[in-house]
Amino acid sequence: VRLGVPVARLGPALSVMADVALRPTFPDAELERVREEWLTDLLQARDDPATVAPMAYARLLFGPTHRYGTGAVGTAATIKGFTTSDLKSFHSSAYQPGNATLIVVGDLTADSVVPQLEKAFGSWRAGTAAPHHATVPTAPQPTQRQIVIVDMPGAEQSQVRIGWVGVPRSTPDFFPLQVLNTILGGSFTSRLNQNLRETHGYTYGASSRFDMRLSAGPFFAGAGIQTDKTSEALREFFNELTAIGKPIPADELTKAKNYIAFGFPSNFETIGDFSAQIEQQLVYGLPDSYYADYVKNIQAVTADAVAKASATYIQPQRFLVLVLGDRKVIEPGIRALNLGMVRAMSIQEALGE
């Protein structure tokens, strides 16, 4: 629950914030309004390949029963299925002081703000039920490459996602992976973007990402591709995913580390940015010295560490390849690449509807 307010109005605003966080009423009419909005959003999303792609990729990679296999917004079935009683039960279990940290960032001191926090939140007491904590298990990795085509007839672009289960935020390889991904697809001058956008003109932008969560989230490389260049783009994706396993030239390594280091201060430009960084530190249990040491740890990454990370976490022969697009146009070229077993499905099948 976040609040942004002028310092002079902090006290009254905290009163409203505490009321929202601690004493929500969940009116039936409001639930129905939000439920209809979400169902409409899900229905409209089917027409947008860029929206369907991450949802389908997550479900295919993690499976329908894993928490990361379903987006935070849920599915049509789950959105229709819960009641205000379910919301109240979850709130009483999860929203407890033992689960909470209050973060205040601004032009104030502890002496001035703590009494205001005590006034707003001091009466908050633990519930009768134990605090709600859900541990997400690590999903199994694919054992071999598979290619899935999700048919979207008439789509002007093909949406491509290539990857597998990545790493949790707690990985000891965090800093080598930051450098590795910056080189591969984490910046405008990355290999993927330079190849697919600048050299070949297949896309407006290609990228890659390790989505690190408490449990291992997805790694993926992806782009929106010109339909008639889908197979050619897939070939270049795999060229780069394979080439990243070779030794990284010293100048490219230095460039990537400097890119990360020079961009790091932008994470603290506003008090909202600062607060968000503290949230990350708390959620993931990062040490007190994490931000002070960040640039030093990035600059300490060696070519050997990047090579080891690449060999461990970038294994194209086991990647899931998801392509959303006009099947009749893109399937022949994809099959001709001989990347692996190809199967096709509808949007409804991909989303488990």
SERO-4910 file (N, C-alpha, C, O; in steps of 0.05 Angstrom, whole numbers):
BEGIN
 pado doro    nc1    nc2    nc3   cac1   cac2   cac3    cc1    cc2    cc3    oc1    oc2    oc3
  Val    A     17    -23      0      0      0      0     18     24      0     34     28     18
  Arg    A     16     41    -20     34     64    -23     18     90    -20     -5     92    -27
  Leu    A     32    111     -9     21    137     -6     42    158    -13     65    157     -4
  Gly    A     34    177    -30     51    200    -36     36    225    -29     14    230    -38
  Val    A     48    242    -11     33    264      0     53    286      8     75    280     16
  Pro    A     45    312      6     62    333     18     66    328     47     49    319     62
  Val    A     91    334     57     98    329     85     78    343    103     71    331    124
  Ala    A     69    366     97     50    381    114     24    367    118      9    373    137
  Arg    A     16    349    100    -10    335    101     -6    306    108    -25    290    105
  Leu    A     17    299    118     23    270    123      4    259    144     -6    236    141
  Gly    A     -1    273    166    -17    262    188    -45    254    178    -53    231    182
  Pro    A    -61    273    166    -87    265    157    -87    243    135   -104    226    135
  Ala    A    -66    244    118    -64    224     97    -59    196    109    -69    176     99
  Leu    A    -42    195    130    -37    169    143    -62    158    155    -65    133    155
  Ser    A    -80    175    165   -105    165    176   -121    151    154   -133    130    159
  Val    A   -123    163    131   -137    150    108   -123    124    100   -136    104     95
  Met    A    -97    126     98    -82    102     89    -86     79    108    -90     56    100
  Ala    A    -85     84    134    -89     63    154   -117     51    152   -121     27    155
  Asp    A   -137     68    147   -164     59    145   -167     40    121   -180     19    123
  Val    A   -154     47     99   -155     31     75   -141      4     80   -151    -17     72
  Ala    A   -118      5     92   -101    -19     95   -112    -38    117   -111    -62    114
  Leu    A   -122    -26    139   -129    -43    162   -159    -49    164   -167    -69    176
  Arg    A   -176    -31    153   -205    -35    157   -220    -33    131   -240    -18    129
  Pro    A   -212    -48    111   -227    -48     86   -254    -62     89   -257    -80    105
  Thr    A   -274    -52     74   -301    -64     77   -309    -82     54   -327    -98     56
  Phe    A   -295    -80     31   -300    -97      8   -330    -98      0   -342   -119      2
  Pro    A   -342    -75     -7   -370    -75    -15   -375    -94    -38   -359    -95    -57
  Asp    A   -398   -107    -38   -405   -126    -59   -406   -111    -86   -397   -122   -106
  Ala    A   -417    -87    -86   -420    -73   -112   -392    -66   -123   -389    -67   -148
  Glu    A   -373    -59   -106   -346    -53   -116   -332    -78   -127   -318    -76   -147
  Leu    A   -336   -100   -113   -324   -125   -123   -335   -131   -151   -320   -139   -169
  Glu    A   -361   -129   -155   -373   -135   -181   -363   -115   -202   -359   -124   -225
  Arg    A   -359    -90   -195   -349    -71   -214   -321    -78   -223   -315    -79   -247
  Val    A   -303    -85   -204   -276    -92   -211   -275   -119   -225   -259   -123   -244
  Arg    A   -293   -137   -217   -294   -163   -230   -300   -160   -260   -287   -172   -277
  Glu    A   -319   -143   -266   -327   -139   -294   -304   -125   -309   -300   -131   -333
  Glu    A   -290   -106   -297   -268    -93   -310   -246   -114   -317   -235   -113   -339
  Trp    A   -240   -131   -298   -219   -151   -303   -227   -171   -325   -211   -178   -342
  Leu    A   -252   -180   -324   -261   -198   -344   -261   -185   -372   -254   -198   -392
  Thr    A   -268   -159   -373   -267   -145   -399   -238   -142   -408   -232   -146   -432
  Asp    A   -220   -136   -390   -191   -134   -397   -181   -160   -408   -166   -161   -428
  Leu    A   -188   -183   -395   -179   -209   -405   -190   -214   -433   -175   -225   -450
  Leu    A   -215   -207   -437   -227   -212   -463   -213   -196   -485   -208   -206   -507
  Gln    A   -208   -170   -479   -195   -153   -498   -166   -161   -503   -156   -157   -525
  Ala    A   -154   -173   -483   -126   -181   -486   -122   -202   -507   -100   -204   -519
  Arg    A   -142   -218   -512   -140   -239   -532   -134   -228   -560   -122   -242   -577
  Asp    A   -140   -203   -565   -136   -191   -591   -108   -178   -593   -101   -168   -614
  Asp    A    -93   -179   -572    -66   -165   -571    -45   -186   -566    -41   -195   -544
  Pro    A    -30   -194   -587     -9   -214   -584     11   -207   -563     21   -224   -549
  Ala    A     18   -181   -560     38   -173   -540     28   -177   -512     44   -181   -493
  Thr    A      2   -177   -508     -9   -182   -481    -12   -212   -476     -7   -222   -454
  Val    A    -21   -227   -497    -24   -256   -494      2   -270   -490      4   -290   -476
  Ala    A     23   -260   -503     49   -274   -503     60   -281   -476     66   -304   -470
  Pro    A     63   -261   -457     73   -268   -431     55   -286   -415     64   -302   -399
  Met    A     28   -283   -419     10   -301   -405     12   -329   -414     13   -348   -398
  Ala    A     13   -333   -440     16   -360   -452     43   -372   -445     45   -396   -439
  Tyr    A     64   -356   -447     91   -366   -441     92   -376   -413    103   -397   -408
  Ala    A     82   -361   -394     83   -369   -366     67   -395   -361     77   -413   -347
  Arg    A     44   -397   -374     28   -422   -369     42   -446   -382     42   -467   -370
  Leu    A     53   -443   -405     66   -465   -419     92   -473   -404     98   -497   -403
  Leu    A    106   -453   -393    132   -459   -380    128   -471   -353    141   -491   -346
  Phe    A    111   -459   -337    108   -467   -309     85   -487   -304     85   -502   -284
  Gly    A     67   -488   -323     44   -507   -320     21   -494   -306     24   -474   -292
  Pro    A     -3   -505   -309    -27   -493   -299    -30   -493   -269    -46   -478   -258
  Thr    A    -15   -511   -255    -18   -513   -226      3   -497   -210      1   -494   -186
  His    A     24   -488   -224     45   -473   -210     36   -444   -208     23   -433   -226
  Arg    A     43   -431   -185     34   -403   -181     43   -385   -203     28   -367   -211
  Tyr    A     67   -388   -214     77   -371   -235     65   -377   -263     71   -363   -282
  Gly    A     49   -398   -264     36   -405   -289     12   -389   -295      1   -391   -317
  Thr    A      3   -373   -276    -21   -356   -279    -14   -328   -271     -1   -323   -250
  Gly    A    -21   -308   -288    -15   -280   -281    -29   -271   -256    -48   -284   -247
  Ala    A    -19   -249   -245    -30   -238   -220    -60   -231   -223    -75   -232   -203
  Val    A    -68   -224   -247    -96   -217   -251   -114   -242   -250   -139   -239   -248
  Gly    A   -103   -266   -252   -118   -290   -251   -129   -299   -278   -120   -289   -299
  Thr    A   -149   -316   -278   -162   -325   -302   -192   -319   -300   -202   -310   -279
  Ala    A   -206   -322   -322   -235   -317   -321   -248   -334   -299   -266   -324   -285
  Ala    A   -240   -359   -296   -252   -376   -277   -247   -367   -248   -265   -367   -231
  Thr    A   -222   -359   -242   -216   -351   -215   -228   -324   -209   -237   -319   -186
  Ile    A   -229   -306   -228   -241   -280   -224   -271   -282   -218   -282   -268   -201
  Lys    A   -284   -301   -231   -312   -305   -226   -318   -320   -200   -340   -319   -190
  Gly    A   -297   -334   -190   -302   -353   -169   -300   -343   -141   -311   -356   -123
  Phe    A   -287   -320   -135   -284   -312   -107   -305   -292    -99   -317   -278   -115
  Thr    A   -309   -290    -73   -330   -273    -61   -318   -253    -42   -294   -254    -37
  Thr    A   -334   -234    -33   -324   -215    -13   -315   -230     13   -297   -220     27
  Ser    A   -328   -252     19   -319   -268     42   -291   -278     39   -275   -279     58
  Asp    A   -284   -286     14   -257   -295      8   -237   -272     12   -215   -276     23
  Leu    A   -245   -249      3   -227   -225      5   -222   -219     35   -200   -214     43
  Lys    A   -243   -219     50   -241   -213     79   -224   -234     93   -208   -227    111
  Ser    A   -227   -259     86   -212   -280     99   -182   -277     92   -165   -280    110
  Phe    A   -176   -271     67   -148   -268     59   -136   -243     73   -114   -244     82
  His    A   -151   -222     74   -141   -198     87   -134   -202    116   -113   -194    125
  Ser    A   -152   -216    130   -147   -221    159   -122   -238    163   -109   -236    184
  Ser    A   -117   -256    144    -94   -273    146    -68   -260    138    -47   -263    151
  Ala    A    -68   -246    115    -44   -235    104    -36   -207    114    -13   -201    118
  Tyr    A    -56   -190    119    -51   -163    127    -49   -162    158    -68   -154    172
  Gln    A    -26   -169    168    -20   -169    197      6   -154    202     23   -154    185
  Pro    A      8   -143    226     32   -127    232     58   -143    230     79   -133    224
  Gly    A     56   -169    236     80   -186    234     89   -190    206    112   -198    201
  Asn    A     72   -184    186     80   -186    158     88   -159    146     96   -157    123
  Ala    A     86   -137    162     88   -111    151    113    -95    159    124   -100    181
  Thr    A    121    -78    141    142    -58    147    133    -31    137    123    -29    114
  Leu    A    135    -11    153    128     16    145    153     30    135    173     33    150
  Ile    A    153     40    110    175     55     99    166     84     94    146     89     82
  Val    A    182    102    104    176    131    100    201    144     89    223    143    101
  Val    A    198    157     66    220    171     53    211    200     48    190    204     36
  Gly    A    227    219     57    220    247     51    235    266     69    254    258     83
  Asp    A    227    291     69    240    312     84    229    313    112    213    330    120
  Leu    A    237    293    128    227    290    156    247    274    172    266    262    161
  Thr    A    242    272    197    260    257    215    243    235    229    219    236    229
  Ala    A    258    216    241    244    195    256    228    207    279    206    198    285
  Asp    A    240    227    293    226    240    315    199    252    307    180    253    323
  Ser    A    198    263    283    174    276    274    153    256    263    129    261    265
  Val    A    162    235    251    144    217    237    134    194    254    111    185    250
  Val    A    150    184    272    142    160    288    117    165    304     99    148    304
  Pro    A    114    188    317     88    192    331     64    192    313     43    183    321
  Gln    A     67    202    288     45    201    269     39    172    261     15    165    257
  Leu    A     60    156    257     55    128    250     42    113    274     24     96    269
  Glu    A     50    119    298     38    107    321      9    114    323     -8     97    330
  Lys    A      2    139    318    -26    147    319    -43    132    298    -66    124    304
  Ala    A    -32    129    274    -48    116    252    -48     86    254    -68     73    249
  Phe    A    -25     74    262    -22     45    260    -18     31    287    -16      7    289
  Gly    A    -16     47    309     -8     36    335    -28     16    346    -20     -1    361
  Ser    A    -53     18    338    -73      0    349    -75    -27    333    -90    -44    340
  Trp    A    -59    -29    312    -59    -53    295    -48    -77    311    -26    -76    321
  Arg    A    -64    -98    313    -57   -121    329    -59   -146    311    -73   -147    291
  Ala    A    -43   -166    318    -43   -191    303    -70   -205    305    -84   -203    325
  Gly    A    -78   -218    283   -103   -232    282   -101   -259    297    -80   -267    307
  Thr    A   -124   -272    298   -124   -298    312   -111   -320    295   -100   -339    306
  Ala    A   -112   -317    268    -99   -337    251    -69   -330    247    -61   -307    250
  Ala    A    -54   -350    241    -25   -346    236    -22   -330    210    -38   -333    192
  Pro    A     -1   -313    209      3   -297    185      5   -315    160     17   -337    161
  His    A     -6   -305    138     -6   -321    113     21   -318     99     30   -296     93
  His    A     33   -341     94     58   -342     78     56   -365     58     51   -388     66
  Ala    A     59   -360     33     58   -380     12     86   -384      0     96   -365    -12
  Thr    A     97   -407      3    123   -413     -9    119   -425    -37    104   -444    -40
  Val    A    131   -413    -57    128   -422    -85    151   -441    -91    175   -433    -90
  Pro    A    146   -466    -98    167   -485   -105    180   -477   -131    168   -464   -148
  Thr    A    205   -486   -134    219   -482   -160    208   -501   -181    205   -525   -176
  Ala    A    201   -490   -203    189   -506   -225    210   -523   -239    233   -514   -240
  Pro    A    203   -546   -249    222   -562   -264    230   -550   -291    213   -537   -303
  Gln    A    255   -554   -299    264   -543   -325    254   -561   -348    251   -585   -344
  Pro    A    250   -549   -371    246   -566   -395    270   -584   -400    293   -575   -394
  Thr    A    266   -607   -409    288   -626   -415    298   -625   -443    320   -633   -450
  Gln    A    281   -614   -461    288   -612   -489    273   -589   -502    253   -579   -491
  Arg    A    283   -579   -524    271   -557   -537    244   -564   -549    240   -586   -559
  Gln    A    225   -546   -546    198   -550   -557    189   -524   -569    195   -502   -558
  Ile    A    174   -525   -591    165   -501   -605    134   -502   -605    122   -522   -613
  Val    A    122   -481   -596     93   -478   -594     84   -454   -611     94   -432   -607
  Ile    A     66   -459   -630     54   -438   -646     26   -433   -636     10   -452   -636
  Val    A     20   -409   -627     -7   -402   -619    -19   -386   -642     -9   -364   -649
  Asp    A    -40   -397   -653    -52   -385   -678    -68   -360   -672    -87   -361   -656
  Met    A    -60   -338   -684    -76   -313   -683    -79   -304   -712    -64   -287   -722
  Pro    A   -100   -314   -726   -104   -308   -754   -104   -278   -759   -118   -263   -745
  Gly    A    -90   -270   -780    -90   -242   -788    -71   -224   -771    -71   -200   -776
  Ala    A    -56   -235   -752    -39   -219   -736    -18   -205   -753     -6   -217   -771
  Glu    A    -14   -179   -748      5   -164   -764     34   -170   -756     52   -165   -772
  Gln    A     38   -179   -732     65   -187   -722     64   -214   -709     42   -224   -701
  Ser    A     87   -226   -707     90   -250   -691    104   -243   -665    124   -229   -665
  Gln    A     92   -251   -642    105   -247   -617    121   -272   -610    111   -294   -609
  Val    A    147   -268   -604    165   -290   -598    175   -289   -569    182   -267   -560
  Arg    A    174   -311   -555    186   -314   -529    202   -340   -529    192   -361   -536
  Ile    A    227   -338   -521    245   -361   -521    259   -362   -493    271   -343   -485
  Gly    A    258   -385   -479    272   -387   -454    264   -411   -437    254   -431   -448
  Trp    A    269   -408   -411    262   -429   -393    261   -418   -365    260   -393   -361
  Val    A    260   -435   -344    259   -426   -317    286   -414   -310    307   -426   -314
  Gly    A    285   -389   -299    310   -375   -293    320   -380   -265    325   -403   -257
  Val    A    323   -358   -249    335   -360   -223    319   -344   -203    306   -325   -211
  Pro    A    321   -350   -177    309   -332   -157    326   -308   -152    350   -307   -160
  Arg    A    315   -288   -139    330   -264   -133    354   -269   -115    373   -254   -115
  Ser    A    353   -290   -100    374   -297    -81    398   -311    -94    417   -318    -80
  Thr    A    398   -314   -120    420   -328   -133    447   -315   -127    449   -291   -128
  Pro    A    467   -331   -122    494   -320   -118    506   -309   -144    526   -295   -143
  Asp    A    493   -315   -166    503   -306   -192    489   -281   -201    489   -275   -225
  Phe    A    477   -266   -183    462   -242   -191    478   -223   -207    469   -214   -228
  Phe    A    502   -215   -198    517   -195   -212    528   -204   -239    527   -189   -258
  Pro    A    539   -229   -241    547   -238   -267    523   -239   -287    526   -234   -310
  Leu    A    499   -246   -276    476   -248   -294    467   -220   -303    457   -217   -326
  Gln    A    471   -200   -286    465   -173   -295    482   -165   -319    473   -153   -338
  Val    A    508   -171   -317    526   -164   -338    520   -181   -363    519   -171   -386
  Leu    A    516   -207   -359    510   -225   -381    486   -216   -397    486   -214   -421
  Asn    A    464   -210   -382    439   -203   -396    441   -175   -409    428   -171   -429
  Thr    A    457   -157   -398    461   -131   -411    474   -135   -438    466   -121   -457
  Ile    A    493   -153   -440    506   -159   -465    487   -173   -485    486   -166   -508
  Leu    A    471   -191   -475    454   -207   -492    429   -191   -501    424   -190   -525
  Gly    A    414   -180   -483    389   -167   -491    379   -146   -471    356   -138   -473
  Gly    A    396   -136   -453    387   -118   -433    392    -89   -438    389    -73   -419
  Ser    A    400    -82   -462    404    -53   -468    399    -49   -498    396    -68   -513
  Phe    A    397    -24   -506    392    -18   -534    414    -28   -552    409    -37   -575
  Thr    A    439    -27   -542    462    -36   -558    468    -66   -553    490    -75   -560
  Ser    A    450    -81   -541    454   -109   -536    456   -124   -563    448   -114   -584
  Arg    A    466   -148   -561    470   -165   -585    443   -171   -599    441   -168   -623
  Leu    A    423   -178   -583    397   -185   -595    385   -161   -610    376   -163   -632
  Asn    A    386   -137   -597    373   -114   -609    389   -104   -634    377    -96   -654
  Gln    A    415   -105   -632    432    -97   -654    428   -115   -678    427   -107   -701
  Asn    A    425   -141   -673    422   -160   -694    394   -158   -707    391   -153   -731
  Leu    A    373   -161   -691    346   -163   -702    334   -136   -710    319   -135   -729
  Arg    A    341   -115   -696    331    -89   -703    349    -74   -722    341    -66   -744
  Glu    A    374    -70   -714    392    -52   -729    402    -65   -755    403    -52   -776
  Thr    A    411    -90   -753    423   -103   -776    402   -113   -796    404   -109   -820
  His    A    381   -127   -785    361   -140   -803    335   -126   -805    320   -130   -824
  Gly    A    328   -108   -786    302    -94   -788    278   -112   -785    257   -106   -796
  Tyr    A    281   -133   -770    258   -152   -766    238   -142   -744    216   -150   -744
  Thr    A    247   -123   -727    232   -115   -704    238    -87   -695    259    -76   -703
  Tyr    A    221    -75   -680    227    -49   -668    245    -52   -644    258    -33   -635
  Gly    A    246    -75   -632    263    -80   -609    263   -108   -600    242   -121   -597
  Ala    A    287   -119   -594    289   -146   -584    304   -145   -557    322   -128   -554
  Ser    A    297   -161   -538    309   -159   -512    309   -187   -498    298   -206   -508
  Ser    A    321   -187   -474    321   -211   -458    320   -203   -429    327   -180   -422
  Arg    A    311   -221   -411    308   -214   -383    308   -238   -366    296   -259   -373
  Phe    A    321   -236   -342    317   -255   -320    298   -242   -301    304   -223   -288
  Asp    A    273   -253   -299    253   -243   -281    257   -257   -254    246   -279   -250
  Met    A    271   -244   -236    279   -257   -211    258   -251   -190    251   -228   -185
  Arg    A    248   -272   -177    228   -269   -156    237   -285   -132    260   -294   -131
  Leu    A    220   -288   -111    228   -304    -88    235   -333    -96    254   -345    -86
  Ser    A    219   -344   -115    226   -369   -127    236   -362   -156    235   -339   -164
  Ala    A    246   -382   -169    258   -378   -196    236   -370   -216    218   -385   -221
  Gly    A    238   -346   -226    219   -336   -247    230   -343   -274    249   -358   -276
  Pro    A    217   -333   -295    225   -341   -322    249   -325   -332    253   -302   -325
  Phe    A    265   -338   -349    284   -324   -367    272   -325   -394    261   -346   -403
  Phe    A    273   -303   -409    263   -303   -436    277   -282   -453    284   -261   -443
  Ala    A    279   -289   -478    287   -269   -499    262   -267   -517    248   -286   -522
  Gly    A    257   -242   -527    233   -239   -542    232   -214   -559    249   -196   -556
  Ala    A    211   -213   -576    207   -189   -593    181   -193   -607    170   -214   -609
  Gly    A    171   -170   -617    149   -170   -637    161   -169   -664    176   -151   -671
  Ile    A    156   -190   -681    170   -194   -706    152   -189   -730    129   -197   -729
  Gln    A    162   -177   -751    148   -175   -776    140   -203   -785    156   -221   -786
  Thr    A    114   -207   -791    104   -234   -796    119   -250   -816    126   -273   -812
  Asp    A    125   -237   -839    138   -252   -860    168   -257   -855    182   -269   -872
  Lys    A    178   -248   -832    206   -252   -825    208   -268   -799    229   -268   -786
  Thr    A    187   -282   -792    187   -297   -766    208   -318   -765    224   -319   -746
  Ser    A    210   -335   -785    230   -357   -784    258   -346   -785    276   -356   -772
  Glu    A    262   -325   -802    289   -313   -803    297   -301   -776    320   -303   -768
  Ala    A    278   -289   -762    284   -277   -736    290   -299   -716    308   -296   -699
  Leu    A    275   -321   -717    281   -343   -699    310   -354   -703    324   -360   -683
  Arg    A    318   -355   -728    346   -364   -734    366   -345   -720    386   -354   -709
  Glu    A    361   -319   -722    380   -300   -710    379   -301   -680    399   -297   -667
  Phe    A    355   -305   -668    353   -309   -639    372   -331   -630    387   -328   -612
  Phe    A    370   -354   -644    386   -376   -635    415   -372   -642    433   -383   -628
  Asn    A    421   -358   -662    450   -351   -667    461   -336   -644    483   -341   -635
  Glu    A    446   -316   -633    456   -300   -611    455   -316   -585    474   -313   -568
  Leu    A    435   -332   -580    433   -348   -556    456   -369   -555    465   -376   -533
  Thr    A    465   -378   -578    488   -396   -579    514   -381   -576    532   -390   -561
  Ala    A    516   -358   -589    541   -343   -589    548   -331   -562    571   -327   -556
  Ile    A    528   -327   -545    533   -315   -518    549   -334   -501    560   -327   -481
  Gly    A    549   -360   -509    565   -380   -494    594   -379   -500    610   -393   -487
  Lys    A    602   -364   -520    631   -361   -527    643   -339   -510    629   -322   -499
  Pro    A    670   -339   -507    683   -318   -491    675   -290   -499    674   -284   -523
  Ile    A    669   -273   -479    661   -246   -484    686   -228   -488    704   -228   -470
  Pro    A    688   -213   -510    711   -195   -513    714   -175   -490    694   -167   -479
  Ala    A    738   -168   -483    743   -150   -460    729   -124   -463    718   -113   -444
  Asp    A    729   -112   -487    717    -86   -491    687    -87   -487    674    -69   -477
  Glu    A    674   -109   -497    645   -112   -493    638   -116   -464    617   -106   -455
  Leu    A    655   -131   -450    650   -135   -421    652   -109   -406    634   -103   -389
  Thr    A    672    -93   -412    675    -67   -398    652    -48   -405    642    -35   -387
  Lys    A    644    -48   -430    621    -31   -438    596    -38   -423    581    -21   -414
  Ala    A    591    -64   -420    567    -73   -406    568    -65   -376    548    -56   -365
  Lys    A    590    -69   -363    593    -62   -335    590    -32   -331    577    -23   -312
  Asn    A    601    -16   -349    599     13   -346    570     22   -351    560     41   -338
  Tyr    A    556      9   -370    529     16   -375    512     12   -350    495     29   -343
  Ile    A    516    -10   -336    501    -15   -311    509      5   -290    491     16   -276
  Ala    A    535      9   -286    544     26   -265    535     55   -269    526     68   -250
  Phe    A    537     65   -293    530     93   -298    500     97   -296    491    119   -290
  Gly    A    484     76   -301    455     79   -299    444     74   -271    421     80   -266
  Phe    A    461     64   -254    452     57   -227    440     81   -211    419     77   -199
  Pro    A    452    105   -211    441    127   -196    413    135   -204    398    146   -188
  Ser    A    405    129   -229    378    136   -238    356    121   -222    333    129   -223
  Asn    A    364     99   -208    345     85   -192    337    100   -167    319     91   -152
  Phe    A    350    123   -161    345    137   -137    339    167   -143    344    184   -126
  Glu    A    328    173   -166    323    200   -174    301    214   -158    303    238   -153
  Thr    A    281    199   -150    259    211   -135    255    197   -109    266    175   -105
  Ile    A    239    209    -91    234    195    -66    218    169    -70    220    150    -55
  Gly    A    202    169    -91    187    145    -98    206    123   -107    203    100    -99
  Asp    A    226    130   -123    246    111   -131    261    100   -107    265     76   -104
  Phe    A    268    118    -89    283    110    -65    267     90    -48    277     70    -39
  Ser    A    241     97    -44    224     79    -29    222     52    -42    223     31    -29
  Ala    A    219     51    -69    217     26    -84    242      9    -80    240    -16    -78
  Gln    A    265     21    -79    290      6    -75    291     -6    -47    300    -28    -44
  Ile    A    281      9    -27    280     -2      0    261    -26      1    266    -46     15
  Glu    A    238    -23    -13    220    -46    -15    233    -71    -25    230    -92    -14
  Gln    A    249    -67    -47    263    -90    -58    282   -102    -38    284   -127    -36
  Gln    A    296    -85    -24    315    -95     -4    302   -111     18    312   -132     26
  Leu    A    278   -102     27    263   -116     47    251   -143     37    254   -163     50
  Val    A    238   -141     14    225   -165      4    245   -188     -1    239   -211      4
  Tyr    A    268   -181    -12    287   -202    -19    310   -206      1    328   -221     -4
  Gly    A    308   -193     24    328   -197     45    356   -189     37    375   -203     44
  Leu    A    359   -167     23    385   -159     14    400   -146     38    387   -133     55
  Pro    A    426   -148     38    442   -137     61    441   -107     62    435    -94     42
  Asp    A    447    -95     85    446    -66     88    466    -52     70    461    -30     62
  Ser    A    487    -66     63    508    -54     46    503    -59     16    520    -52     -1
  Tyr    A    480    -70      9    475    -78    -19    478    -55    -38    493    -57    -58
  Tyr    A    464    -33    -33    466    -11    -52    492      4    -52    502     13    -72
  Ala    A    504      6    -28    531     18    -27    552      3    -42    571     14    -53
  Asp    A    548    -24    -43    568    -41    -56    561    -49    -85    576    -63    -98
  Tyr    A    538    -39    -94    527    -49   -120    547    -44   -143    554    -63   -157
  Val    A    556    -20   -147    573    -14   -169    600    -29   -167    610    -39   -187
  Lys    A    610    -30   -143    635    -46   -138    631    -75   -146    649    -86   -159
  Asn    A    609    -87   -139    604   -115   -146    600   -119   -176    608   -139   -187
  Ile    A    588    -99   -189    585   -101   -219    613    -99   -232    619   -115   -249
  Gln    A    629    -81   -224    655    -77   -236    674   -100   -230    693   -105   -245
  Ala    A    668   -116   -209    685   -139   -202    678   -164   -219    693   -183   -217
  Val    A    657   -163   -235    649   -186   -251    670   -192   -272    679   -173   -286
  Thr    A    679   -216   -274    700   -224   -293    688   -238   -317    665   -247   -317
  Ala    A    705   -240   -338    696   -255   -362    691   -284   -355    673   -296   -367
  Asp    A    707   -295   -337    702   -323   -329    675   -327   -316    662   -347   -320
  Ala    A    668   -307   -299    642   -309   -285    619   -307   -304    599   -321   -301
  Val    A    621   -290   -324    600   -288   -344    599   -313   -361    577   -323   -367
  Ala    A    622   -325   -368    622   -350   -383    609   -372   -367    594   -388   -379
  Lys    A    615   -374   -341    603   -395   -325    573   -391   -323    557   -410   -325
  Ala    A    564   -366   -319    535   -360   -318    521   -367   -344    499   -378   -344
  Ser    A    534   -361   -366    522   -367   -392    519   -397   -396    498   -406   -405
  Ala    A    540   -412   -389    539   -441   -392    517   -453   -375    505   -474   -382
  Thr    A    512   -441   -352    493   -452   -333    464   -445   -339    446   -461   -338
  Tyr    A    460   -420   -347    433   -409   -349    423   -404   -377    400   -397   -381
  Ile    A    441   -406   -397    432   -402   -425    438   -428   -440    460   -433   -449
  Gln    A    418   -445   -442    421   -471   -455    399   -474   -476    378   -485   -471
  Pro    A    404   -463   -500    383   -461   -521    372   -488   -529    349   -489   -539
  Gln    A    387   -509   -526    377   -535   -534    354   -545   -517    341   -565   -524
  Arg    A    349   -531   -494    328   -539   -476    306   -518   -474    288   -520   -457
  Phe    A    307   -497   -490    289   -475   -487    261   -481   -499    258   -495   -518
  Leu    A    241   -469   -486    214   -467   -497    213   -444   -517    222   -422   -511
  Val    A    203   -449   -540    200   -429   -561    170   -425   -566    156   -443   -575
  Leu    A    160   -401   -559    132   -394   -563    130   -373   -584    143   -352   -583
  Val    A    113   -378   -604    108   -359   -626     78   -355   -629     64   -374   -635
  Leu    A     69   -330   -624     41   -323   -629     39   -308   -655     53   -288   -659
  Gly    A     23   -318   -673     21   -305   -699      2   -320   -718    -12   -338   -710
  Asp    A      1   -311   -742    -16   -323   -763     -4   -349   -772     15   -350   -787
  Arg    A    -16   -371   -762     -4   -397   -765      1   -404   -794     22   -415   -801
  Lys    A    -19   -399   -811    -17   -407   -839      7   -394   -853     18   -404   -872
  Val    A     15   -370   -843     37   -355   -855     64   -364   -844     83   -367   -858
  Ile    A     65   -368   -817     90   -372   -804     99   -401   -800    122   -407   -797
  Glu    A     79   -420   -800     86   -447   -793    106   -461   -812    124   -474   -803
  Pro    A    102   -458   -838    121   -472   -857    150   -464   -852    168   -481   -851
  Gly    A    155   -438   -849    182   -429   -845    194   -438   -818    217   -445   -817
  Ile    A    177   -439   -798    186   -448   -771    193   -478   -772    214   -486   -762
  Arg    A    177   -494   -785    183   -522   -787    208   -527   -803    223   -546   -798
  Ala    A    213   -511   -823    236   -514   -840    263   -509   -825    284   -518   -834
  Leu    A    261   -495   -803    285   -491   -786    294   -516   -772    318   -517   -764
  Asn    A    276   -535   -768    283   -560   -754    294   -554   -726    314   -566   -718
  Leu    A    281   -537   -711    289   -530   -684    281   -552   -664    294   -554   -643
  Gly    A    261   -567   -671    251   -587   -652    222   -593   -658    211   -584   -679
  Met    A    209   -607   -640    181   -614   -643    164   -589   -643    166   -572   -626
  Val    A    146   -588   -663    128   -565   -666    100   -573   -660     90   -594   -670
  Arg    A     86   -558   -643     57   -563   -639     43   -536   -640     54   -515   -634
  Ala    A     18   -537   -649      2   -513   -652    -22   -515   -634    -32   -536   -628
  Met    A    -32   -491   -625    -55   -491   -608    -69   -464   -611    -58   -445   -622
  Ser    A    -94   -463   -601   -109   -438   -602   -102   -421   -578    -88   -430   -560
  Ile    A   -111   -396   -579   -107   -378   -556   -120   -390   -531   -109   -389   -509
  Gln    A   -144   -401   -534   -159   -412   -512   -143   -435   -499   -142   -437   -474
  Glu    A   -131   -452   -515   -115   -474   -505    -90   -463   -491    -82   -473   -470
  Ala    A    -77   -443   -503    -53   -432   -491    -58   -419   -464    -41   -420   -446
  Leu    A    -82   -407   -461    -88   -394   -436   -104   -412   -416   -111   -403   -395
  Gly    A   -109   -437   -425   -124   -455   -407   -153   -449   -403   -164   -453   -382
  Glu    A   -166   -438   -424   -194   -430   -421   -212   -451   -433   -236   -448   -433
***
